[in-house]
């Protein structure tokens, strides 16, 4: 690695201050204080003889600086590879090694890349607070970034907005990054994956599948097995949403065949849950129930467990297993009091009234509490499902209200 990647003047200044030396003490007999001051502050080049004398007085070898430059380059590359492979454990090890080089990185041309990679690392580790701090640092130096670095910054911002749940903002950013075509090629597969993920969250399953296949092809070329499984999972969900069940089942067959080859523990609960949803839609209810239970058994968080418990309980209700469903509902209502699962709290309060033969109370709750929340939060699919139940309830007793809810469903494309 050539020395042009390192700012020798800044390194000399750093080590001089570290040793509590004045400029005069360092440069006496070597060069003038004015010359050293300009050299330390990027304003003047020094000849190699002067540099060697200054380094020698500081007790630093030129070779150590060259080795530091090579190490920075290597460790940043290792961190990049770990992040692209979605290997969180290895990424943390690489990040810690990079942080050990931080003082040298500050005086190198790697500083922008360092902040970009650290920004992405914190998002990977779901450390949103640290990610926001890095994002602000990069925003302040954005004008000094190279074109590819600016494209990478925008790409990581796209990932940032996915975590915030702002899928439309993220999609707009990422589609622009794709159109500009300046993103380093190593990040291209990730770009396609995140675009597919945004489309999935925005319920545009066809577009999600199109970009999912682009991501799958790119990940396959680099033998990125973890990301291949992530993409297959995304495709399985999209095909299920489009009722293309055989294609969805094909994705899950691939996942379950290969998921034991690599560490996928954090994905197993979600994979089993979504495969159970597919099985339920295909009418394979016993298998669906078994996979919901598997999902709960592999849950790493309480929320993962509750998501599968809710789906499993709805399956029990559809099968008329009301006693078992009511037991589960008691647990769901007890555990979903936080705002993040308000939808589940309301839905299963409604189910509880129904299963306890309080249909009038259930319909009042549906009309005055559940449906208004679903409409305001824009849960379209859920709104239509429960609005249909209310319309059918009013069909004989209040045709005007029934018609009102049928029209509401029609307005949403159902």
N, C-alpha and C positions, 0 to 999 in steps of 0.2 A: 504494500500500500504506500503510495507516495505521500510525502510530507504535506502536500497541498491540502490534505483533508484536515490538518491540524493547524491551529493558530498559535505559532510558537511564542509570539509576543505576549499573548494572553496567558499562556502556560507559565512563562517566566514571571509575569506579574503575580499570578496566583501563588507560586512557590516562594517568591520573595516575601509576600505578605504573610504566608504561612510560617515563615521563619522569622517574622518580625524584623526584617531588614529594611532599611531606608533605601531609596534609589541610589543615593550617594555611596552607601556601603556596598551595594552590589556592583556598581559600575566603575568605582574608583580604580583608575589605572587601565580601564578597558575602553570606555567611551564616556562622553559627556552625559550629565544628568538629563539635559534637554533631548539628546539623541535617544536615551533609554526611554524617557517618557513618551516620546512619539512612537517608538517601536512597540511599547507595551499597549498603547491605545490605538493600534491599527493605522497610524498615520505615516509611518515610515518603515521601509524595509531595512533590515540589517544584513551585513555580509556574513557568510558562514563562519568566518574566523571569529567575529564578534559574538555570534550566537554560541559557538562552542565554548568560548571563554566564560560567558555568562552562565551557561549550563554547568560548567565545571565548578564555578564558584558556588553554585546552588547545590552541588552534589547530585546532579541529574545527568543521566546519559542520554545521548541522542537515540540510542537503540531502544531505551525504555519508552520513549515517546512514540517511536515507530511501532513498537510492539503493542502499545496501547491503542494506536490507530487500527492496527490489524484486528485486535481483540474486539474493539467496538463494532467494527464491520461484521465480524463473525457472530457476535452475540446478538446483534440486531437481526441478522439473518435467521438465527435459531429461533428467536422470539417470533418472527414472522411465520416461520414454518409451523411452529406449535399452534399459533392462533388460527392459521388457515386450516390446520388439521382438526381444530376444535378440541385439542388436547389440553384441558385446563390445568391438569397437574404439571405437565411439562412446561406449559406457558408460564406458570408461576415460578418454576425453577429458573427459566430463562429470564423472566422479568427481574428476579432477585439478582441475578448475575449482571444484568444491564445496569441495575441501580448501583451496584458496586463501582461501576465505571462512570457514574454520573458527573463527577468533578472534571474528568477529562472530556466527557461528551460536551460539556458546556463550552469548551474551547475548540470545538471541532465543527466541521461542516455537516456533521450528522445531527446537529441539535434539533432541526425541524423534524427530521424523520423520527428521532427519539420521541418527541412529544406526540406525533401522530400515532406511533405504535403503542405508546402508553395509554393514549385516549382509547384506542381500540381494545387494549387489554382490559381496562377497567370496565368497559361495556361487556366484554366476554365474561367477566367475573361478576357481573350484575352489581358492581360498585358504582351506583349512579352518581353519588356525591363526588367521588374522586374524578369520574368521567367529566362531570360538569366543570370542575376546576381546570382540567387539561384543555377542555374545549375553549374556555375563556382565554387561556394562555395562547393557544393557537390563533384564536380570533385576533389577538393583539399583534401577532407577527404575520398575519395572513398575506399582507402585501409583499413580504420578502420570500414567500414560498415559490418554488419552481412550479411550472405548469402541472406536472404530474403530481406534485405534492398537494397543490390546490384541489385537483380532482380527487385525490385520496381523502383529503379533509372533507369535501362535500359528501363523498361516499360514506364516511364514518358518521357524518351528521345524519345521513339517511338512516343508518342503524340506530342512532341515538333516538330519533323520532319514533321508530318502531317500538322501542322499549317504553317510550312515553305513551304509546297507544295512538299517536297521531299518524295513522296509516296513509291518509291522503297526502299530507305534507311530505312524508317520507317517500311515497311513490313519485311525486312530482320531482323531488330532488334526484332520485335514482334514475329516472327516465332521462333527465337532462344530462346526468353523468354518462349514461350510455350513449346518448346522441353526440355529446362532445368528443367521445372516444379518446380521452386522454388518460384514463385510469391505467396504472401499471397492469400488465397482462396477468400477473400472479393473483390479482384481486378479481379478475373477470368472473370466475365461477361464483364467487360470493355475491357479486353484483346481481347476477341472474337469480340466485337463490332468494335474496332479499326482495327483489321485485316480485317474484312468485309469491313470497310470503305476504307481501302487502296486498296483492290481488286476492289472495285467499281470505285475508281478514276483511277485505272490502266486498266479499261475496261475489267476486268475478272469477268463478272457478275455471272457465275456459282459458282466460288469460293466464291464470295461475299455472295451469297445465302446460301451456305453451312455453312459459319461462322456466317452469320446473324441468322440462325436458332439456332445455338449453343448459341449465345448471347441471343436470345429471350427466350430460355428455362431457362437460368441462371437468367436473369432479372425477369422472371415470378416467379421463386422460392422465390425470395426476395421481391416480390410485388413492384418492382421498376417501377412505372407506367410511369414516364417521359421517362426513357430509353427504356421501351417497345415501346412507341410511336416512339422514334427515330429509333429503329430497324425496326419497321413496315414500316416506311418511307423509310429506306434504302432498304428494301426488295421490296417495291413497285417500286422503281427506277430500281432495278436490273431485276425484272420480266418484266418491260416495255422494257428495253434494249434487253431482249431476246425474245420479242414479245409474252410472255406468259401473255396475257392481263387479262384473268379471275383471275389468281393468283394475279396479280398486283392490280386489282380492289378490291379483297378481303382484301388486306392490307389497302387500303384507306378507305374501308367501316368501318373497325375496328377503324382506326384513327379518322374519322369524328364522329363516335358514341361516342368516349371516350375523344376527345380532350377538350371538355368543362368541364370535370370533374376536370381537373388540369390546371394550368396556362401555356398555350402554345402560348401566344401571339407572342413570337419571332419566332415561327415556322410556323405560319399560312400562311404567304406569300409564303414561299418555298413549303409548302404542297399543297396549292391551285395551284401554278404554275406547280408543277410536276404532279398533278392529271389532270390538263388541258392538259399537254403533252400526257398523257395516253389516255384521251378522244379523242384528235385529231387523234392519231394513230388508234383508234377504229372507226373513222369516225363519232363520235358524236360531230359535229363541233359547233353547237349552245351551247351545254353544255360546251365545251372547252372554247369558247369565254367568257361565263359567269364566268368561274372559273379564267381565266386570269385577268378579271376585279376585281374579288374578291381578287386575289393575289396583284394587284396594290393597292387596297383599304387598305389592311392590311400590306403593306410594312412599315418596321421600318427604313429602310435606303434608300437613293437615288439609290444605286446600286441594291437593291432588286426590287425597283420599275422599274428600267430600264430593268432588266432581263426579267420581265414579259411583259413590254411594247414591247420589241423586239420580244418575242414569239407571242404575240397577233398581232403584225403588220405583221409578216410572215403569220399568219393565214388569215389576211385580204387580203394580196397579193394573196394567193392561192385561195381565194373566189372572186377575181376580184374587190374588193372594193378599187380601186386605189386612189380615192380622199382622203378617210379617212386614208389610209395607208401613203400617202404622207404627210399629216398633222403630223402624228406620227413620220415619218422619220425626219422631220425638228426638232422636239423635241429631238429625239435620237441623231442626229448629233451634236446638240448644247450641249448636256449633256454628251457625251461620248468622250470628247477630251483628257481625262486623259489616261495615258498608261495602266491602269488596264483594260480598256474596248476598247483597240485598235481594237480587232477583230470585235466587233459590229460596230465601226466607219467605218471600211473598208467594211463590208458586206452591211451596209445600204447606204453607198455611191454608191455601185454597184446597189442596188435596186432602188435608186433614179434616176440614169441614165436610167434604164430600164423603169420605170414608166413614165418618161418624154419623152419616145419614142426616146431615144438616144442609140439605141442598139449597134452601132459600138463603141461609146465611152465606153459603159458599158463593152463590151467584151475586149477592150484594157485595161481598168482598172482591169478587172478580171484577165487577163493574166499577166500583168506587176506589179500589186500591191497586189491584194487580194490573189491569189494563192501562190505567193512566200512567203508571210507572213504566211499563213496557213501551208505551207510545213516546213518552218523553225521552227515554234512554235509547230510543230507536232500535229496539230488538224486534225487527220486522217479522221474522219467522215465528217467534214466540207469540207476538201480538196476534198474528193471523190465526194461529192454532187456538188460542183461548177466546178470541173474538168469535170464532166459528161456534164454539161451545155455547157462548152466550146468545148468539143469534138463534141457534137451534132451540135453546131454552125458551126464548121469547116467541118462537114461531106460532104457537097456538094462543098464547095469552096476550101478547102485545106485538101485533104485526108491524107496527111503525118502528118500534125499537129493533125488531129483528131485521127489518129492511135497512135501518141505519147502520147496523154492524156488518151486514152483507156488503153494503156500499163501501164501508171503511176497508174491508178486506180487498174488494175489487180495486180500490185506489192504490193498493200496494202490490198489485200485479198477481194476485192469487185468484 
